[in-house]
Structures are given as structure tokens and as C-alpha cells.
């Protein structure tokens, strides 16, 4: 499969977005987010999405350059109406506002409405953690993005509803970032576009029967579609509960947006909370204590046949460093689509 330096993919992505009408500053924010996701091994949120985003921009479901409207709901809470700009542009603005508020009040929160896909949720908590803050975020979707069946059901009623938490250490942050579904929709899309079958237990078809065919998620000619399952198998009620919590925090607080229709039904909604650790305790002491806690947790002997304990985010940061050294592998099917898109837009590869 083709392999590229991150810098090459980033500059190509910027050019593709600019040729689709995006201001270069916004194109760069989105390109950096997508390529970093690929670099960290999360290809479902990587350059695969360029194709989706540009199609959305061509039909004005994404409006590059749209002004972000910011409303203060309280001294510590901001609401951002993205007016259908890129989700990453709106979400990074949310981080900036929440950090600025937390520096004054100790805590800051921001919510995002009316944008498409915000991308890798961990990008925003990680940014806060690298600035010395703890952060918690959740994301959901309005009506059309309800791919996930609640535990005990077979029809989509929730988004894949990721949750992310990050905290600073003396090195890379602790970084949790996981979908509350058995896999994100973007991964189903990747398997679909590359002709692969899904892992067992991750999808049911329209009749509620287990399916390995990613095409069973997507409706054809108005027919009913299948659904992604919550993760956890027989204990999927736990992830279903987490997914419901994510929907409440990101889609109900401030401006309810969980059942919108028309173009609004395509919206991503996001909630972010950041905590200024330095106003609760000395930041150096916090990171030192956290380093010791992580060392203690990781010191547990490996399980039978296992490789030992990983700290949340450790695998992704290892992948990031490999990508920086060896390049990013892009699925052949994805690269063919990107190449065709570049030819269509007049961007030289």
C-alpha cells in the first residue's frame, strides 16, 4: 500500500481543501487534524475523510469560511454556532474559549452546534492537557447520524458518541478517546471502501441479525438500514449508558439538538470541560503524582499470554512516532479516491 510522509499528506490535503473553497488557515487546521489521526493509527478519522468533507462542501453541507458565532451562556460557558463551517475549526475554537475561561475561573466549558464531523475527539482534550489542563469531552450527532442501536434494540437511535479525557504528565498526556459503539462509523466506512468484512459482533442488519457486511449499515433506495452495536457484548448496556450520557452532555445542554431534521440532522454536537489544575494544586506536584500513579498501574505483571499494561494513549503516541519516522500507510482504495479527487480539482500529485 502507498506510504507517505505526514508533511506530504498534510500539504496535499490543504491544497484539496483550498481548491474546494476553504481559506488556507482553516484548511490547515483540518488537514493537521486528519493527518495526525492517521499518524496515530486512527485511519477512520484520517485523510479518508477528505473525500467526505469535499463532497459536503460541494453541496454546501459544509460552508468553508463561515463565521463562528459565539454566545456566552454564563461567565464560564460558551456556545459556538459554527454555521456549518468545518467541525475541526469550530472545535478548536471551543478549546481556545474554554482554556481562556478556565484561566480566569478555574474551569471553562464550551459547546458546539451546527457543524459536520468534528474529527478525532481526543485532539481537543489532548490540546488542553498539553497546556497543563485536565479535560473531558463528549460528542454526539443529530438525527441522521444515529448509527448505533441501544442495548436490546436493533435500530439506530444514538450516534457513535465518543468520550475523551486527557491529563498532563511529565511526558505525553494520559489520553482516553473511545467510541461508545463497538466501532466508529468511519471504520465501517473504511471497511466498506476497501472491500473488507467487519469483526464479528459489531453490526446487525435491518432484521437485527449479526452481519459482517459493512454495506448493511447503509440504506439503499430508502430501504431500512442496519445498526452498529454498543461495545461490550452481553455487557453492552454499560457502553449504551455511556453513549446516552455523551448524548445528554453534548446534544441537550444549552441548545437541544438531538432530533433535528433537514440539514440540521447532519450536525455534530460537542461538549468540552477544561480544568485549570494550577488553581487546585501545584501543577508540578500533580504531574509528578500522576507519573507515579501510572508507573504503579503499569507495573502489574502481564496477564497470561499478554504483553503487559498500556497507559491510555501510549499505543497512539508510539504509532505517531513511527509515522513521523517511516511515513503513513494509506489504504489503496482510499488513495485511488484521493487521486481521482485531486485530478477533478486540478491538484497535482
C-alpha positions in Angstrom: 0.0 0.0 0.0 1.2 3.6 -0.7 3.2 5.2 2.1 3.7 9.0 2.6 5.4 11.4 4.8 3.0 13.2 7.1 4.1 16.6 5.7 3.3 15.5 2.2 -0.2 14.3 3.1 -0.8 17.5 5.1 0.2 19.8 2.2 -1.9 17.8 -0.3 -4.9 17.9 2.0 -4.5 21.7 2.4 -4.4 22.1 -1.4 -7.5 20.0 -1.9 -9.5 22.0 0.7 -8.3 25.4 -0.7 -9.3 24.3 -4.2 -12.7 23.5 -2.7 -13.2 27.0 -1.4 -11.7 26.8 2.1 -9.5 29.7 3.4 -5.9 28.4 3.8 -5.9 28.9 7.6 -9.0 26.7 8.0 -7.8 24.2 5.5 -4.6 23.8 7.6 -6.4 23.3 10.8 -8.5 20.5 9.3 -5.5 18.9 7.4 -3.4 18.8 10.5 -6.2 17.1 12.5 -6.8 14.5 9.8 -3.1 13.6 9.2 -2.4 13.5 12.9 -5.3 11.0 13.3 -3.7 8.8 10.5 -0.3 9.2 12.2 -1.7 7.9 15.5 -3.3 4.9 13.8 -6.8 6.1 13.7 -7.4 6.0 9.9 -11.2 6.2 10.3 -10.6 9.8 11.2 -7.8 10.5 8.8 -7.4 11.5 5.2 -10.2 9.1 4.4 -12.5 11.9 5.5 -11.1 14.4 2.9 -13.4 12.8 0.3 -16.5 13.1 2.5 -15.7 16.7 3.5 -15.2 17.9 0.0 -18.4 16.3 -1.2 -20.1 18.0 1.7 -18.5 21.3 0.7 -19.6 20.9 -2.9 -23.3 20.6 -1.8 -22.9 23.3 0.9 -23.4 20.9 3.8 -20.0 22.3 4.9 -19.5 26.0 4.4 -15.8 26.8 4.5 -15.1 30.3 5.8 -18.4 30.6 7.6 -18.2 32.9 10.6 -18.3 31.2 14.0 -20.9 32.8 16.2 -20.0 32.8 19.9 -22.6 33.3 22.7 -21.7 33.4 26.4 -24.3 31.3 28.3 -22.6 32.1 31.6 -19.2 33.5 32.7 -17.8 30.0 32.3 -19.8 28.5 29.4 -19.6 29.4 25.7 -21.8 28.2 22.9 -20.4 28.2 19.3 -22.7 28.2 16.3 -20.4 27.1 13.5 -22.8 28.0 10.8 -21.7 24.8 9.0 -18.0 25.5 8.9 -15.7 22.6 9.3 -16.2 20.7 12.6 -12.4 20.9 13.4 -12.4 24.7 13.0 -15.3 25.1 15.5 -14.0 22.5 17.9 -10.5 24.1 18.1 -12.3 27.5 18.8 -14.1 25.7 21.6 -10.8 24.7 23.1 -9.4 28.2 22.9 -12.5 29.7 24.6 -12.7 27.0 27.4 -9.0 27.4 28.2 -9.3 31.2 28.3 -12.2 30.9 30.7 -10.6 28.3 32.9 -7.5 30.5 33.3 -9.8 33.1 35.0 -12.4 30.9 36.8 -10.6 27.6 37.3 -13.0 25.8 35.0 -14.3 26.5 31.5 -16.8 24.8 29.2 -17.8 25.2 25.6 -20.4 23.6 23.4 -20.5 23.4 19.6 -23.6 23.3 17.3 -24.3 23.3 13.6 -21.2 21.8 12.1 -20.4 18.5 10.5 -17.9 15.9 11.7 -15.5 17.3 14.3 -13.0 14.5 13.8 -10.9 12.9 16.5 -12.4 14.0 19.8 -9.1 13.3 21.6 -7.4 16.1 19.6 -9.2 18.7 21.7 -8.7 17.1 25.2 -5.0 16.5 24.2 -4.5 20.2 23.3 -5.8 21.2 26.7 -3.7 18.6 28.5 -0.5 19.8 26.7 -1.4 23.3 28.1 -1.4 22.0 31.6 -5.2 21.4 32.0 -7.3 18.4 32.6 -10.1 18.0 30.0 -13.2 15.9 29.4 -15.3 15.9 26.2 -18.2 14.2 24.5 -19.6 14.3 21.1 -22.9 13.3 19.5 -25.0 13.7 16.4 -28.4 15.0 15.4 -31.0 12.6 13.9 -29.3 11.4 10.7 -26.1 10.2 12.4 -27.9 7.8 14.7 -25.9 4.7 13.6 -25.9 2.8 16.9 -28.6 0.6 18.3 -29.3 1.0 22.1 -28.7 -2.2 24.0 -31.6 -4.5 23.5 -32.7 -2.8 20.2 -31.8 -3.3 16.5 -32.4 0.2 15.1 -30.0 3.1 15.3 -31.0 5.6 18.0 -27.7 7.1 19.1 -24.5 8.3 17.4 -21.2 6.5 18.0 -20.9 9.2 20.7 -17.2 9.2 21.7 -15.9 10.3 25.1 -12.4 11.6 25.7 -10.4 12.5 28.8 -6.8 13.8 29.0 -4.5 15.0 31.7 -0.9 16.3 31.7 2.1 14.3 32.7 5.8 15.0 32.5 5.7 13.4 29.0 2.8 12.7 26.7 -0.6 13.2 28.3 -2.8 10.4 29.5 -5.3 10.3 26.7 -8.6 8.3 26.6 -10.5 8.6 23.4 -13.1 5.9 22.6 -16.4 5.5 20.8 -19.2 4.1 22.9 -20.1 1.9 20.0 -18.3 -1.3 19.1 -16.6 0.7 16.3 -16.9 4.2 14.8 -19.0 4.7 11.7 -15.8 5.9 10.0 -14.3 2.5 10.5 -17.3 0.8 8.9 -16.9 3.3 6.0 -13.2 2.3 5.7 -14.1 -1.4 5.6 -16.8 -0.7 3.1 -14.5 1.4 0.8 -11.7 -1.2 1.0 -13.8 -4.3 0.5 -13.2 -5.9 3.8 -15.6 -7.7 6.2 -16.3 -6.4 9.7 -15.2 -8.0 13.0 -17.9 -10.3 14.4 -20.4 -8.7 16.8 -20.1 -5.1 15.6 -23.1 -4.8 13.2 -26.7 -6.0 12.8 -28.6 -5.9 9.6 -32.1 -4.5 9.2 -33.6 -7.7 10.6 -31.4 -7.5 13.7 -29.2 -10.4 12.6 -25.4 -10.2 13.1 -23.7 -9.1 10.0 -20.1 -8.9 8.7 -21.0 -6.8 5.6 -20.4 -3.1 6.1 -22.9 -2.3 3.4 -25.7 -3.5 5.7 -25.2 -0.3 7.7 -26.2 2.0 4.8 -29.7 2.3 3.4 -30.1 1.8 -0.3 -33.1 3.2 -2.2 -34.8 4.2 1.0 -34.8 0.7 2.5 -34.1 0.2 6.2 -30.5 0.2 7.3 -28.8 -1.9 9.9 -27.1 -0.6 13.1 -23.7 -0.7 14.9 -23.9 -2.4 18.3 -22.7 -0.9 21.6 -19.4 -2.4 22.7 -19.2 -5.0 25.4 -21.3 -7.9 24.1 -23.5 -9.1 26.9 -22.4 -6.2 29.0 -23.2 -3.7 26.2 -25.7 -2.0 28.5 -22.7 -0.2 30.0 -21.4 1.3 26.8 -25.1 2.1 25.9 -25.3 4.1 29.1 -22.1 5.9 28.3 -23.4 6.7 24.8 -26.6 8.1 26.3 -24.6 10.2 28.8 -22.5 11.6 25.9 -25.7 12.5 24.0 -27.1 14.3 27.1 -23.9 16.3 27.7 -23.2 17.2 24.0 -26.7 17.4 22.5 -29.1 18.5 25.2 -27.1 21.1 27.3 -27.5 24.7 26.1 -29.4 24.2 22.8 -31.1 20.8 22.4 -30.1 19.3 19.0 -30.7 15.6 19.2 -33.7 15.3 16.9 -33.2 17.9 14.2 -34.5 17.5 10.7 -33.2 18.5 7.2 -29.7 19.7 7.0 -29.6 20.2 10.8 -29.9 16.4 11.2 -26.3 16.1 9.9 -24.8 18.2 12.7 -22.1 17.1 15.1 -22.6 18.4 18.6 -19.8 18.6 21.2 -19.3 19.5 24.8 -15.9 20.3 26.4 -14.9 20.9 30.0 -11.4 22.0 31.0 -10.0 22.3 34.5 -7.0 24.6 35.4 -5.1 22.2 37.6 -2.8 25.0 38.8 -5.8 26.6 40.6 -6.4 23.4 42.5 -2.8 22.4 43.3 0.7 22.9 42.2 0.9 21.6 38.6 4.3 20.1 39.1 3.1 18.1 42.0 0.1 16.9 40.0 2.2 15.7 37.1 4.7 14.1 39.5 2.0 12.2 41.4 0.3 11.2 38.1 3.7 9.9 36.8 4.0 7.7 40.0 0.4 6.5 39.7 0.9 5.5 36.1 4.1 3.7 36.9 2.4 1.8 39.7 -0.5 0.8 37.4 1.8 -0.2 34.6 3.9 -2.3 37.0 1.3 -5.0 37.2 2.6 -8.3 35.8 1.3 -9.2 32.3 -1.8 -11.3 32.0 -1.3 -14.9 30.8 -0.2 -14.6 27.1 -0.4 -10.8 27.3 2.2 -8.1 26.6 1.6 -6.1 29.8 -0.2 -2.9 30.7 -0.5 0.0 28.4 -1.3 3.6 29.6 -4.2 5.2 27.7 -2.7 7.0 24.7 0.6 5.1 24.8 -0.2 3.0 21.7 -1.3 6.0 19.7 1.8 8.1 20.6 4.0 5.1 19.7 2.2 5.0 16.3 2.7 8.8 15.9 6.5 8.4 16.3 6.6 5.5 13.9 4.7 7.6 11.3 7.0 10.5 11.7 9.9 8.2 11.0 8.6 5.7 8.5 5.6 7.5 7.0 1.8 6.9 6.9 0.3 3.9 5.1 -2.8 4.9 3.2 -5.3 2.2 2.1 -5.1 1.6 -1.6 -8.8 2.2 -2.1 -8.6 5.5 -0.2 -5.6 6.7 -2.2 -7.4 5.9 -5.5 -10.3 8.1 -4.4 -7.9 10.9 -3.3 -6.1 10.7 -6.6 -9.4 11.0 -8.5 -10.4 13.9 -6.4 -7.1 15.7 -7.0 -7.5 15.2 -10.7 -11.0 16.6 -10.6 -9.8 19.7 -8.7 -6.7 20.2 -10.8 -4.3 19.5 -7.9 -1.0 17.9 -9.0 0.1 14.8 -7.1 
